[in-house]
Amino acid sequence: MELNDIKIFIEIYNNKSISKTAEKLNYSQSNISTRLMKLEKEFHTPFFIRSKNGLEILPSAERLFKYCLKIVDLTTNLYSEFNIENEQVNIASTQLLSRLYYPLLFKQNTIFQLHTAPAKKLKRDFENKIFDILITHTQMTIGQDITEHRKSELLCWAQSELFTHNVEEQPTIIMSRDKSCPLRNASFQAITKYNLDMPIIEVDTLDLLFSLLHSTNSIALLPQKIIKDDTCLLEFSKFKAIPLNIFFYFHNKNHEKLLEALFL
């Protein structure tokens, strides 16, 4: 049992919902369900009953919840004993980038709180120092008290492994309806470059994009890391990977050093 699984269980218990927990932690619902099933298998007992109104808590879950709170509390005290900071760091990011980076951050010692919203609102709130860190795909003009770090990620076309052998039927291209989305713009550039004549479906949320991608003969442009972490997806190799610049902005240089140590 990992500390991250304990934290996820606490969120499931408090939210009484897989979907709300997934949305809060920026995981896919299938990932949250898998973590829960892993715990149930490890302890040889179910913890919840699924119903139309969400999850009903079983006595076994109440018992485990008490121990989980103690473990988190002891871990916090342990970090404090050895002078390891356990501060709260507020990160602002778009849906896509939060899904790319937050699962990694959530496993670390520091308590990261993630906030997602439209890019313009995130930028405004970051400049007003509501957030400590801003992760965005758009470069911004910065003042003297803000530092910038640039990172490049590869975008690749993804397809469900269920349909990779279906060479006769042409897949559908799925993309965001948000005109400021960099993946949408890169998708249209690829359509023009390769002179593609494929049906297109535009969606409003990342969860819907993944749901369609997993269940239909379709392709979508995604960061390569997300594709590799999703056991149901494979790279659609007919089209070349595309680099995407991602910008990290910090008010506090200690936070910059913290993220540099993790993955920058």
PyMOL commands that set and color helices and strands:
alter all, ss='L'
color gray80, all
select helices_A, chain A and resi 3-15+18-25+29-43+59-81+95-106+119-127+161-163+182-193+206-215+224-229+253-262
alter helices_A, ss='H'
color red, helices_A
select strands_A, chain A and resi 48-51+54-57+88-93+111-116+133-136+147-160+172-176+200-203+218-223+233-235+242-250
alter strands_A, ss='S'
color yellow, strands_A
deselect
rebuild
show_as cartoon
